[in-house]
Amino acid sequence: METLAQIGQNLRQARQKAYPNDTLDDFALRIGVGRATLQRMEKGDLSVSLGKYYRAATLLGLESPFRALLKPQQSLFDD
C-alpha cells in the first residue's frame, strides 16, 4: 500500500504545481469528481476507480507514464 500512498502524494504535488490557485473543490470540478473523492485519491485510496486517476493524469499532462503502468518489459528474446 506504500505505492498507492506515493501515487496520491504525487497527484497532490502535481495538482498544486499545475493549478496553484485551485482549491480542492476547484480541481475536483476540473476532473469531474467530488471533493471527498479527490481527497481519497490524494491519499492513494484503492476504492477510487482507475478511470478517475487517469482523468486527473490527463489534465495534468501525465497520461504517458500512466499508460506505461503494468506494461511488461520486452527482453532481447521476445519476438
N, C-alpha and C positions, 0 to 999 in steps of 0.2 A: 504493500500500500504506500510505501515511501515514494515510488514513482508517480503515483496519482497525485500525491501532495505536491510534488515538484511541478507537475503539469499545471496544477491550479495556481501555484506561485508564479510560474512563467506567464500564464494567462493574465494574472493581475498586473505584473510588471509591464507586459506588452500593452495592455489596455491603458495604463497610466502614462506610458511613453507616447502612444499614438493619439490619445484623447485626454490630455492632462486636465482639461476643464470639465470633463464629463463627471457627473455623479454616477453612482451605481445605477440609479434609475435611468439616466440618460443612455448609458451604454447597453443596459438590458433592453431598452426600447430599440436600439440600433440592431440588435441581434434577434429580436422577437421573442424574448423571454421575460419573465417577471424578475423583480429584484431578488427575491428569495432563491430563485433558480441560479441566477448569476453568482450569488454568494456561495451556493453549494458548488458551483463549477470552480470557483476560485479556491475552494478547499480540496478540490480533486475528488469530489463525490461521484462514486461509481453509479449511483442511481440516475444521474443525468445522462440522457441519450448522447451517443457519439455524434449524432447529427447536429446537436446544439453546439458542441465543441467545434465541429467543423465550420459552422456558420461564423463563430467568433474568429476562428483561424483565418477564414477567408476575408473577413472585414479587416483584420489586422495584417493582411498580406503574408500570412504564414501557412497558406494551403499547401505549398510544395513539400515542406517537411512532414506535414500531416499525411500527405498521400504516401509517404515512404514508410509509414507505420506498418508493421507486420509483413513487409516485403522481404521475401527470402533473398539472401545474398547469393550471387552466382559464383561458382568456382570455375577454375580452368577446365574442369572435367565436364561441365554442363554443356549440352548441345545448344 
